[in-house]
């Protein structure tokens, strides 16, 4: 019997893991979030891990408000760096595997081909900087760990781009969506399944350590993503492409953040759906 702690469990990814856990009978899952468990409180985390004999910690907790982080750097750093460092220390002290979720925003977007895990990081906003600091803190402590960078996360749970576009298409006749930022949408359910595969390998003694990239396959602009959401949701609204310069935001975004998934595909025998196929599945669930 393996005991799995999921932190940040009330977010999109945490809820998708909760759904998957319903059909996994040979592991015990502990789902936690604020206020009951604070990843920035080392003593509290350590007591919880020891009392519940935790074997794996999956950290889904993160400060993800990209624009707000520009003026709230201290809190973003606390959640995205200090918290993961504490989880790494507790993991090492208690011989746990730490699975930590990071972001494509650790890159500056100047590549012209998909980023591999060893490409140089150069975040261009506070959110990306604090997430990179979290990665570095985990590596410095060096517990058994796997860091998974992902991008453009959405789900049937919580607030996200898919639900926003659906709502706006019902409220407006036209939308302007950015066309010159390129990345890949990630269905949180698919990411949750990959995370399950990661600690299944760990339970079998196939311990791997390091950084992996995961999103769905293919690439898209936010405009492409929005058009697909509108079409699959069968909504009537004109979606117009606009440039980043026409929609200024407090935080800069990378213009290209497509990631190479070959390492996670090979190491964990992972099949990866195209983003449109994954989106269609999510939207069907939302319809139901």
LUMVEXMI-965203 format. One record per residue (C-alpha): residue number from 0; residue in three letters; chain; y, x, z. Coordinates in Angstrom, 2 decimals. Layout:
N
+-----+---------+--------+---------+---------+---------+
! num ! residuo ! cadena !      py !      px !      pz !
+-----+---------+--------+---------+---------+---------+
! NUM !     ALA !      A !       Y !       X !       Z !
...
+-----+---------+--------+---------+---------+---------+
% end
This chain:
288
+-----+---------+--------+---------+---------+---------+
! num ! residuo ! cadena !      py !      px !      pz !
+-----+---------+--------+---------+---------+---------+
!   0 !     UNK !      A !    0.00 !    0.00 !    0.00 !
!   1 !     UNK !      A !    3.40 !    1.35 !   -1.04 !
!   2 !     UNK !      A !    6.61 !    0.22 !    0.64 !
!   3 !     UNK !      A !    9.64 !    0.01 !   -1.65 !
!   4 !     UNK !      A !   13.26 !   -0.26 !   -0.49 !
!   5 !     UNK !      A !   15.72 !   -1.65 !   -3.04 !
!   6 !     UNK !      A !   19.37 !   -1.08 !   -2.12 !
!   7 !     UNK !      A !   22.19 !   -3.03 !   -3.77 !
!   8 !     UNK !      A !   19.64 !   -5.80 !   -4.22 !
!   9 !     UNK !      A !   22.14 !   -8.62 !   -4.83 !
!  10 !     UNK !      A !   23.36 !   -7.19 !   -8.15 !
!  11 !     UNK !      A !   22.00 !   -7.75 !  -11.65 !
!  12 !     UNK !      A !   19.34 !   -5.05 !  -11.52 !
!  13 !     UNK !      A !   18.37 !   -5.78 !   -7.92 !
!  14 !     UNK !      A !   17.78 !   -9.42 !   -8.76 !
!  15 !     UNK !      A !   15.66 !   -8.54 !  -11.79 !
!  16 !     UNK !      A !   13.56 !   -6.24 !   -9.58 !
!  17 !     UNK !      A !   13.23 !   -9.08 !   -7.09 !
!  18 !     UNK !      A !   11.84 !  -11.32 !   -9.84 !
!  19 !     UNK !      A !    9.31 !   -8.68 !  -10.95 !
!  20 !     UNK !      A !    8.27 !   -8.05 !   -7.35 !
!  21 !     UNK !      A !    7.03 !  -11.64 !   -7.07 !
!  22 !     UNK !      A !    3.96 !  -10.76 !   -9.18 !
!  23 !     UNK !      A !    3.29 !   -7.28 !   -7.72 !
!  24 !     UNK !      A !    0.87 !   -7.82 !   -4.85 !
!  25 !     UNK !      A !   -0.20 !   -4.27 !   -4.00 !
!  26 !     UNK !      A !    3.29 !   -3.08 !   -2.90 !
!  27 !     UNK !      A !    5.67 !   -4.39 !   -0.28 !
!  28 !     UNK !      A !    9.33 !   -4.69 !   -1.31 !
!  29 !     UNK !      A !   12.33 !   -4.66 !    1.01 !
!  30 !     UNK !      A !   15.48 !   -5.94 !   -0.68 !
!  31 !     UNK !      A !   18.73 !   -5.02 !    1.05 !
!  32 !     UNK !      A !   22.46 !   -5.10 !    0.47 !
!  33 !     UNK !      A !   25.64 !   -5.18 !    2.51 !
!  34 !     UNK !      A !   26.18 !   -6.15 !    5.25 !
!  35 !     UNK !      A !   22.61 !   -5.81 !    6.53 !
!  36 !     UNK !      A !   22.08 !   -2.25 !    5.24 !
!  37 !     UNK !      A !   24.82 !    0.25 !    4.40 !
!  38 !     UNK !      A !   23.78 !    3.20 !    2.21 !
!  39 !     UNK !      A !   26.73 !    5.16 !    3.60 !
!  40 !     UNK !      A !   25.32 !    4.99 !    7.16 !
!  41 !     UNK !      A !   22.71 !    7.76 !    7.37 !
!  42 !     UNK !      A !   21.43 !    6.80 !   10.81 !
!  43 !     UNK !      A !   20.94 !    3.17 !    9.81 !
!  44 !     UNK !      A !   19.12 !    4.11 !    6.59 !
!  45 !     UNK !      A !   16.91 !    6.64 !    8.36 !
!  46 !     UNK !      A !   15.86 !    4.14 !   11.04 !
!  47 !     UNK !      A !   15.08 !    1.50 !    8.40 !
!  48 !     UNK !      A !   13.00 !    3.93 !    6.32 !
!  49 !     UNK !      A !   11.01 !    5.15 !    9.31 !
!  50 !     UNK !      A !   10.43 !    1.74 !   10.89 !
!  51 !     UNK !      A !    9.24 !    0.24 !    7.60 !
!  52 !     UNK !      A !    7.32 !    3.33 !    6.40 !
!  53 !     UNK !      A !    9.23 !    3.38 !    3.10 !
!  54 !     UNK !      A !    7.67 !    5.43 !    0.27 !
!  55 !     UNK !      A !   10.17 !    4.75 !   -2.53 !
!  56 !     UNK !      A !   13.92 !    4.04 !   -2.46 !
!  57 !     UNK !      A !   15.44 !    2.42 !   -5.55 !
!  58 !     UNK !      A !   19.21 !    2.68 !   -5.39 !
!  59 !     UNK !      A !   20.89 !   -0.10 !   -7.35 !
!  60 !     UNK !      A !   24.04 !   -0.01 !   -5.20 !
!  61 !     UNK !      A !   27.14 !    1.08 !   -7.07 !
!  62 !     UNK !      A !   30.88 !    0.60 !   -7.38 !
!  63 !     UNK !      A !   31.04 !   -0.65 !  -10.98 !
!  64 !     UNK !      A !   34.57 !   -2.07 !  -11.30 !
!  65 !     UNK !      A !   35.65 !    0.53 !  -13.86 !
!  66 !     UNK !      A !   39.35 !   -0.38 !  -14.05 !
!  67 !     UNK !      A !   39.75 !   -1.11 !  -10.34 !
!  68 !     UNK !      A !   38.25 !    2.29 !   -9.50 !
!  69 !     UNK !      A !   41.32 !    4.01 !  -10.96 !
!  70 !     UNK !      A !   43.31 !    2.82 !   -7.92 !
!  71 !     UNK !      A !   40.40 !    2.70 !   -5.47 !
!  72 !     UNK !      A !   38.95 !    6.18 !   -5.89 !
!  73 !     UNK !      A !   38.08 !    6.66 !   -2.22 !
!  74 !     UNK !      A !   35.85 !    3.58 !   -2.10 !
!  75 !     UNK !      A !   34.30 !    4.36 !   -5.49 !
!  76 !     UNK !      A !   33.49 !    7.89 !   -4.27 !
!  77 !     UNK !      A !   32.02 !    6.57 !   -1.03 !
!  78 !     UNK !      A !   29.63 !    4.16 !   -2.77 !
!  79 !     UNK !      A !   28.83 !    6.22 !   -5.88 !
!  80 !     UNK !      A !   28.58 !    9.68 !   -4.31 !
!  81 !     UNK !      A !   28.40 !    9.66 !   -0.51 !
!  82 !     UNK !      A !   25.84 !    6.84 !   -0.45 !
!  83 !     UNK !      A !   23.45 !    8.48 !   -2.94 !
!  84 !     UNK !      A !   23.76 !   11.80 !   -1.11 !
!  85 !     UNK !      A !   22.74 !   10.10 !    2.16 !
!  86 !     UNK !      A !   19.82 !    8.38 !    0.43 !
!  87 !     UNK !      A !   18.76 !   11.76 !   -0.95 !
!  88 !     UNK !      A !   18.82 !   13.34 !    2.51 !
!  89 !     UNK !      A !   16.84 !   10.49 !    4.04 !
!  90 !     UNK !      A !   14.38 !   10.60 !    1.13 !
!  91 !     UNK !      A !   13.83 !   14.31 !    1.58 !
!  92 !     UNK !      A !   13.44 !   14.05 !    5.36 !
!  93 !     UNK !      A !   10.88 !   11.25 !    5.00 !
!  94 !     UNK !      A !    9.10 !   12.43 !    1.81 !
!  95 !     UNK !      A !   10.22 !    9.42 !   -0.23 !
!  96 !     UNK !      A !   10.76 !    9.18 !   -3.96 !
!  97 !     UNK !      A !   14.38 !    8.31 !   -4.78 !
!  98 !     UNK !      A !   15.05 !    6.41 !   -8.01 !
!  99 !     UNK !      A !   18.80 !    6.34 !   -8.64 !
! 100 !     UNK !      A !   20.65 !    4.44 !  -11.37 !
! 101 !     UNK !      A !   23.57 !    6.19 !  -13.06 !
! 102 !     UNK !      A !   25.66 !    5.59 !  -16.18 !
! 103 !     UNK !      A !   26.52 !    6.64 !  -19.73 !
! 104 !     UNK !      A !   30.12 !    6.98 !  -18.50 !
! 105 !     UNK !      A !   29.32 !   10.51 !  -17.28 !
! 106 !     UNK !      A !   29.98 !   11.48 !  -20.94 !
! 107 !     UNK !      A !   33.36 !   11.69 !  -22.66 !
! 108 !     UNK !      A !   32.26 !    9.98 !  -25.87 !
! 109 !     UNK !      A !   32.97 !   12.85 !  -28.27 !
! 110 !     UNK !      A !   29.39 !   13.24 !  -29.50 !
! 111 !     UNK !      A !   28.41 !   12.16 !  -32.99 !
! 112 !     UNK !      A !   24.70 !   11.76 !  -32.14 !
! 113 !     UNK !      A !   22.89 !   10.17 !  -29.17 !
! 114 !     UNK !      A !   23.35 !   12.03 !  -25.90 !
! 115 !     UNK !      A !   20.31 !   13.78 !  -24.42 !
! 116 !     UNK !      A !   19.96 !   14.27 !  -20.68 !
! 117 !     UNK !      A !   20.94 !   17.95 !  -20.87 !
! 118 !     UNK !      A !   24.20 !   17.39 !  -22.76 !
! 119 !     UNK !      A !   27.32 !   18.48 !  -20.91 !
! 120 !     UNK !      A !   28.98 !   15.79 !  -18.81 !
! 121 !     UNK !      A !   32.71 !   15.23 !  -18.94 !
! 122 !     UNK !      A !   33.67 !   11.81 !  -17.54 !
! 123 !     UNK !      A !   37.07 !   10.45 !  -18.53 !
! 124 !     UNK !      A !   37.56 !    7.86 !  -15.78 !
! 125 !     UNK !      A !   37.17 !    7.65 !  -12.01 !
! 126 !     UNK !      A !   34.04 !    5.52 !  -12.22 !
! 127 !     UNK !      A !   32.29 !    8.08 !  -14.42 !
! 128 !     UNK !      A !   33.47 !   10.97 !  -12.24 !
! 129 !     UNK !      A !   32.15 !    9.39 !   -9.04 !
! 130 !     UNK !      A !   28.82 !    8.55 !  -10.65 !
! 131 !     UNK !      A !   28.47 !   12.14 !  -11.86 !
! 132 !     UNK !      A !   29.29 !   13.40 !   -8.37 !
! 133 !     UNK !      A !   26.49 !   11.17 !   -7.07 !
! 134 !     UNK !      A !   24.03 !   12.73 !   -9.53 !
! 135 !     UNK !      A !   25.10 !   16.24 !   -8.51 !
! 136 !     UNK !      A !   24.82 !   15.39 !   -4.81 !
! 137 !     UNK !      A !   21.25 !   14.17 !   -5.27 !
! 138 !     UNK !      A !   20.32 !   17.29 !   -7.24 !
! 139 !     UNK !      A !   21.83 !   19.53 !   -4.54 !
! 140 !     UNK !      A !   19.75 !   17.86 !   -1.80 !
! 141 !     UNK !      A !   16.76 !   17.88 !   -4.16 !
! 142 !     UNK !      A !   14.34 !   15.25 !   -2.83 !
! 143 !     UNK !      A !   11.62 !   13.88 !   -5.09 !
! 144 !     UNK !      A !   13.88 !   11.97 !   -7.43 !
! 145 !     UNK !      A !   14.41 !   10.37 !  -10.81 !
! 146 !     UNK !      A !   17.92 !    9.55 !  -12.04 !
! 147 !     UNK !      A !   18.14 !    6.96 !  -14.81 !
! 148 !     UNK !      A !   21.38 !    6.70 !  -16.75 !
! 149 !     UNK !      A !   21.92 !    3.32 !  -18.37 !
! 150 !     UNK !      A !   24.68 !    1.50 !  -20.26 !
! 151 !     UNK !      A !   26.32 !   -1.89 !  -20.88 !
! 152 !     UNK !      A !   24.09 !   -3.70 !  -18.37 !
! 153 !     UNK !      A !   23.70 !   -7.48 !  -18.51 !
! 154 !     UNK !      A !   21.33 !  -10.06 !  -17.05 !
! 155 !     UNK !      A !   20.87 !  -13.75 !  -16.34 !
! 156 !     UNK !      A !   22.12 !  -12.88 !  -12.84 !
! 157 !     UNK !      A !   25.67 !  -12.09 !  -11.74 !
! 158 !     UNK !      A !   28.79 !  -11.62 !  -13.84 !
! 159 !     UNK !      A !   28.54 !   -9.67 !  -17.08 !
! 160 !     UNK !      A !   29.74 !   -9.42 !  -20.68 !
! 161 !     UNK !      A !   27.18 !  -11.92 !  -22.01 !
! 162 !     UNK !      A !   28.26 !  -14.69 !  -19.65 !
! 163 !     UNK !      A !   31.94 !  -13.87 !  -20.17 !
! 164 !     UNK !      A !   31.65 !  -14.18 !  -23.96 !
! 165 !     UNK !      A !   29.70 !  -17.43 !  -23.64 !
! 166 !     UNK !      A !   32.40 !  -18.86 !  -21.39 !
! 167 !     UNK !      A !   35.30 !  -17.68 !  -23.56 !
! 168 !     UNK !      A !   33.67 !  -19.04 !  -26.72 !
! 169 !     UNK !      A !   33.57 !  -22.46 !  -25.08 !
! 170 !     UNK !      A !   37.20 !  -22.21 !  -23.96 !
! 171 !     UNK !      A !   38.87 !  -20.69 !  -27.05 !
! 172 !     UNK !      A !   38.85 !  -20.95 !  -30.82 !
! 173 !     UNK !      A !   39.23 !  -17.19 !  -31.37 !
! 174 !     UNK !      A !   38.49 !  -13.96 !  -29.49 !
! 175 !     UNK !      A !   39.54 !  -10.35 !  -30.11 !
! 176 !     UNK !      A !   36.80 !   -7.85 !  -29.17 !
! 177 !     UNK !      A !   36.92 !   -4.05 !  -29.34 !
! 178 !     UNK !      A !   35.18 !   -2.60 !  -32.39 !
! 179 !     UNK !      A !   35.72 !    1.17 !  -31.94 !
! 180 !     UNK !      A !   33.68 !    1.75 !  -28.76 !
! 181 !     UNK !      A !   30.02 !    2.31 !  -29.62 !
! 182 !     UNK !      A !   27.10 !    2.17 !  -27.20 !
! 183 !     UNK !      A !   23.94 !    0.19 !  -26.49 !
! 184 !     UNK !      A !   23.53 !   -2.98 !  -24.42 !
! 185 !     UNK !      A !   20.82 !   -2.88 !  -21.73 !
! 186 !     UNK !      A !   18.96 !   -5.93 !  -20.50 !
! 187 !     UNK !      A !   18.54 !   -5.40 !  -16.75 !
! 188 !     UNK !      A !   15.06 !   -6.97 !  -16.82 !
! 189 !     UNK !      A !   13.89 !   -4.25 !  -19.22 !
! 190 !     UNK !      A !   15.44 !   -1.54 !  -17.05 !
! 191 !     UNK !      A !   13.73 !   -3.04 !  -13.98 !
! 192 !     UNK !      A !   10.37 !   -2.82 !  -15.76 !
! 193 !     UNK !      A !   10.98 !    0.85 !  -16.54 !
! 194 !     UNK !      A !   11.84 !    1.53 !  -12.90 !
! 195 !     UNK !      A !    8.54 !   -0.10 !  -11.89 !
! 196 !     UNK !      A !    6.76 !    2.22 !  -14.34 !
! 197 !     UNK !      A !    8.50 !    5.24 !  -12.81 !
! 198 !     UNK !      A !    7.24 !    4.64 !   -9.30 !
! 199 !     UNK !      A !    3.81 !    3.52 !  -10.56 !
! 200 !     UNK !      A !    3.46 !    7.03 !  -11.96 !
! 201 !     UNK !      A !    4.65 !    8.44 !   -8.65 !
! 202 !     UNK !      A !    2.05 !    6.38 !   -6.78 !
! 203 !     UNK !      A !   -0.60 !    7.83 !   -9.09 !
! 204 !     UNK !      A !    0.54 !   11.36 !   -8.22 !
! 205 !     UNK !      A !    2.39 !   11.92 !  -11.50 !
! 206 !     UNK !      A !    5.57 !   13.12 !   -9.84 !
! 207 !     UNK !      A !    8.40 !   13.81 !  -12.25 !
! 208 !     UNK !      A !   11.88 !   14.92 !  -11.32 !
! 209 !     UNK !      A !   15.17 !   14.87 !  -13.14 !
! 210 !     UNK !      A !   17.45 !   12.80 !  -15.33 !
! 211 !     UNK !      A !   16.38 !   10.24 !  -17.91 !
! 212 !     UNK !      A !   18.28 !    7.94 !  -20.25 !
! 213 !     UNK !      A !   17.43 !    4.27 !  -20.71 !
! 214 !     UNK !      A !   19.00 !    1.44 !  -22.66 !
! 215 !     UNK !      A !   17.61 !   -0.88 !  -25.27 !
! 216 !     UNK !      A !   17.25 !    0.55 !  -28.77 !
! 217 !     UNK !      A !   19.87 !    0.54 !  -31.51 !
! 218 !     UNK !      A !   23.62 !    0.78 !  -31.21 !
! 219 !     UNK !      A !   26.53 !   -1.64 !  -31.28 !
! 220 !     UNK !      A !   30.24 !   -1.99 !  -30.77 !
! 221 !     UNK !      A !   31.48 !   -4.48 !  -28.20 !
! 222 !     UNK !      A !   32.44 !   -6.58 !  -31.24 !
! 223 !     UNK !      A !   28.86 !   -6.47 !  -32.59 !
! 224 !     UNK !      A !   27.56 !   -7.39 !  -29.14 !
! 225 !     UNK !      A !   29.96 !  -10.34 !  -28.83 !
! 226 !     UNK !      A !   29.11 !  -11.68 !  -32.31 !
! 227 !     UNK !      A !   25.40 !  -11.55 !  -31.47 !
! 228 !     UNK !      A !   26.01 !  -13.38 !  -28.18 !
! 229 !     UNK !      A !   27.98 !  -16.09 !  -29.98 !
! 230 !     UNK !      A !   25.33 !  -16.52 !  -32.69 !
! 231 !     UNK !      A !   22.31 !  -16.52 !  -30.37 !
! 232 !     UNK !      A !   24.07 !  -18.92 !  -28.01 !
! 233 !     UNK !      A !   24.87 !  -21.22 !  -30.98 !
! 234 !     UNK !      A !   28.56 !  -21.35 !  -30.11 !
! 235 !     UNK !      A !   31.50 !  -22.05 !  -32.40 !
! 236 !     UNK !      A !   34.23 !  -19.45 !  -32.03 !
! 237 !     UNK !      A !   35.79 !  -16.90 !  -34.37 !
! 238 !     UNK !      A !   35.30 !  -13.35 !  -33.09 !
! 239 !     UNK !      A !   37.78 !  -10.81 !  -34.47 !
! 240 !     UNK !      A !   37.45 !   -7.01 !  -34.31 !
! 241 !     UNK !      A !   40.32 !   -5.16 !  -32.59 !
! 242 !     UNK !      A !   40.92 !   -1.50 !  -31.78 !
! 243 !     UNK !      A !   40.94 !    0.04 !  -28.32 !
! 244 !     UNK !      A !   44.66 !    0.72 !  -28.73 !
! 245 !     UNK !      A !   45.27 !   -3.03 !  -29.09 !
! 246 !     UNK !      A !   43.67 !   -3.71 !  -25.70 !
! 247 !     UNK !      A !   44.86 !   -1.04 !  -23.24 !
! 248 !     UNK !      A !   43.05 !   -0.83 !  -19.88 !
! 249 !     UNK !      A !   43.72 !    1.22 !  -16.71 !
! 250 !     UNK !      A !   40.54 !    3.28 !  -17.29 !
! 251 !     UNK !      A !   39.70 !    5.11 !  -20.49 !
! 252 !     UNK !      A !   36.27 !    4.39 !  -22.00 !
! 253 !     UNK !      A !   34.12 !    6.76 !  -24.07 !
! 254 !     UNK !      A !   34.31 !    5.85 !  -27.74 !
! 255 !     UNK !      A !   30.63 !    6.74 !  -28.25 !
! 256 !     UNK !      A !   28.01 !    6.66 !  -25.50 !
! 257 !     UNK !      A !   24.70 !    6.03 !  -27.27 !
! 258 !     UNK !      A !   21.88 !    7.78 !  -25.39 !
! 259 !     UNK !      A !   18.62 !    9.34 !  -26.58 !
! 260 !     UNK !      A !   15.64 !    7.69 !  -24.82 !
! 261 !     UNK !      A !   12.84 !    9.91 !  -26.14 !
! 262 !     UNK !      A !   12.14 !   11.58 !  -22.77 !
! 263 !     UNK !      A !   11.63 !    8.38 !  -20.80 !
! 264 !     UNK !      A !    9.61 !    6.89 !  -23.66 !
! 265 !     UNK !      A !    7.19 !    9.83 !  -23.64 !
! 266 !     UNK !      A !    7.03 !   10.67 !  -19.91 !
! 267 !     UNK !      A !    6.52 !    7.10 !  -18.74 !
! 268 !     UNK !      A !    4.82 !    5.64 !  -21.84 !
! 269 !     UNK !      A !    7.67 !    3.16 !  -22.26 !
! 270 !     UNK !      A !    8.13 !    0.76 !  -25.16 !
! 271 !     UNK !      A !   11.80 !   -0.06 !  -25.72 !
! 272 !     UNK !      A !   12.99 !   -3.28 !  -27.35 !
! 273 !     UNK !      A !   15.91 !   -3.40 !  -29.77 !
! 274 !     UNK !      A !   19.03 !   -4.71 !  -28.07 !
! 275 !     UNK !      A !   19.18 !   -7.87 !  -30.19 !
! 276 !     UNK !      A !   15.59 !   -8.79 !  -29.29 !
! 277 !     UNK !      A !   16.32 !   -8.23 !  -25.59 !
! 278 !     UNK !      A !   19.56 !  -10.22 !  -25.82 !
! 279 !     UNK !      A !   17.76 !  -13.14 !  -27.46 !
! 280 !     UNK !      A !   15.27 !  -13.20 !  -24.58 !
! 281 !     UNK !      A !   18.03 !  -13.21 !  -21.97 !
! 282 !     UNK !      A !   20.02 !  -15.94 !  -23.70 !
! 283 !     UNK !      A !   16.94 !  -18.12 !  -24.01 !
! 284 !     UNK !      A !   16.43 !  -17.83 !  -20.25 !
! 285 !     UNK !      A !   20.08 !  -18.72 !  -19.68 !
! 286 !     UNK !      A !   19.66 !  -21.80 !  -21.90 !
! 287 !     UNK !      A !   16.65 !  -22.88 !  -19.88 !
+-----+---------+--------+---------+---------+---------+
% end
